[in-house]
Amino acid sequence: MEKEKNSAEKVKHILEFTGWTGGHLGHLLGVSAKTIYSWLSGEVEPEVENAETINKLYYKFTDGFELARREYIEGAEKSLHRKNMYELDKNNKESKLFWRRKSARRRQKTEV
């Protein structure tokens, strides 16, 4: 089982995942960028309210991302399967058409 990440690791993950700056995250949480960087360095731990918000953001971006990734992969696999089935069906029809035309040509040659 994976060890629970501390607040600094969670903040780092949020910033990396979102591309936000410390100032932007600080603005959302109602603290300064300096406070965010203090949390990142481990000098200070966030207050309970901010720690809860950080947890919510962290799990939203980790669990939500994983769920979205799985759904995307499943959707892509289904789409690929449909495309492959279409191609097989198309190739089968083209193959049948090819053989019909070839046999019709043979019949024409034998009739002549």
C-alpha positions as CSV (number, residue, x, y, z in Angstrom):
1,M,0.0,0.0,0.0
2,E,1.3,3.4,-0.9
3,K,2.3,5.8,1.9
4,E,0.1,8.9,2.3
5,K,1.8,11.9,0.7
6,N,2.5,14.9,2.9
7,S,1.1,18.4,2.0
8,A,4.3,19.5,0.3
9,E,4.2,16.5,-2.1
10,K,0.5,17.1,-2.8
11,V,1.1,20.8,-3.5
12,K,4.0,20.0,-5.8
13,H,1.8,17.5,-7.6
14,I,-1.1,20.0,-8.0
15,L,1.3,22.6,-9.4
16,E,2.9,20.2,-11.8
17,F,-0.3,18.7,-13.0
18,T,-2.2,22.0,-13.5
19,G,0.7,24.1,-14.6
20,W,-0.3,26.7,-12.0
21,T,2.2,29.0,-10.3
22,G,2.4,29.1,-6.5
23,G,0.9,32.6,-6.8
24,H,-2.2,31.2,-8.6
25,L,-2.7,28.4,-6.2
26,G,-2.1,30.8,-3.3
27,H,-4.8,33.2,-4.7
28,L,-7.3,30.3,-4.9
29,L,-6.5,29.3,-1.3
30,G,-6.4,32.8,0.0
31,V,-2.7,32.8,0.9
32,S,0.4,34.3,-0.5
33,A,2.8,32.7,-3.0
34,K,5.4,32.9,-0.3
35,T,3.2,30.7,1.9
36,I,2.8,28.2,-0.9
37,Y,6.6,28.0,-1.3
38,S,6.9,27.6,2.5
39,W,4.6,24.6,2.3
40,L,6.6,23.2,-0.6
41,S,9.9,23.5,1.2
42,G,8.3,21.8,4.3
43,E,9.1,24.8,6.5
44,V,5.4,25.2,7.4
45,E,2.4,22.9,7.3
46,P,-0.9,24.4,5.9
47,E,-3.7,25.2,8.3
48,V,-6.5,22.6,8.6
49,E,-8.8,24.4,6.1
50,N,-6.1,24.7,3.5
51,A,-4.9,21.2,4.1
52,E,-8.4,19.9,3.4
53,T,-8.7,21.9,0.2
54,I,-5.2,20.7,-0.9
55,N,-6.4,17.1,-0.2
56,K,-9.5,17.7,-2.3
57,L,-7.5,19.2,-5.2
58,Y,-4.9,16.5,-5.0
59,Y,-7.5,13.6,-5.1
60,K,-9.5,15.4,-7.8
61,F,-6.4,15.6,-10.0
62,T,-5.0,12.2,-9.3
63,D,-8.2,10.1,-9.1
64,G,-10.1,12.2,-11.6
65,F,-7.2,12.0,-14.0
66,E,-6.8,8.3,-13.7
67,L,-10.5,7.8,-14.3
68,A,-10.5,10.1,-17.3
69,R,-7.4,8.3,-18.6
70,R,-9.1,4.9,-18.3
71,E,-12.3,6.1,-20.0
72,Y,-10.2,7.6,-22.8
73,I,-8.3,4.4,-23.3
74,E,-11.6,2.3,-23.3
75,G,-13.2,4.8,-25.7
76,A,-10.2,4.6,-28.0
77,E,-10.2,0.8,-27.9
78,K,-13.9,0.7,-28.7
79,S,-13.4,3.2,-31.5
80,L,-10.4,1.2,-32.9
81,H,-12.5,-2.0,-32.7
82,R,-15.3,-0.4,-34.6
83,K,-12.9,0.9,-37.2
84,N,-11.3,-2.5,-37.5
85,M,-14.7,-4.2,-37.9
86,Y,-15.6,-1.6,-40.5
87,E,-12.4,-2.2,-42.4
88,L,-12.9,-6.0,-42.2
89,D,-16.4,-5.6,-43.5
90,K,-15.3,-3.2,-46.2
91,N,-12.4,-5.5,-47.2
92,N,-14.8,-8.5,-47.2
93,K,-17.2,-6.6,-49.5
94,E,-14.4,-5.5,-51.8
95,S,-13.1,-9.0,-51.9
96,K,-16.5,-10.4,-52.8
97,L,-16.9,-7.7,-55.5
98,F,-13.4,-8.5,-56.8
99,W,-14.2,-12.2,-57.1
100,R,-17.6,-11.5,-58.7
101,R,-16.0,-9.3,-61.3
102,K,-13.2,-11.8,-61.9
103,S,-15.6,-14.7,-62.4
104,A,-17.8,-12.5,-64.6
105,R,-14.7,-11.8,-66.8
106,R,-13.9,-15.5,-66.9
107,R,-17.5,-16.2,-68.0
108,Q,-17.2,-13.5,-70.7
109,K,-13.9,-15.0,-72.0
110,T,-15.4,-18.5,-72.2
111,E,-18.5,-17.2,-74.0
112,V,-16.4,-15.5,-76.7
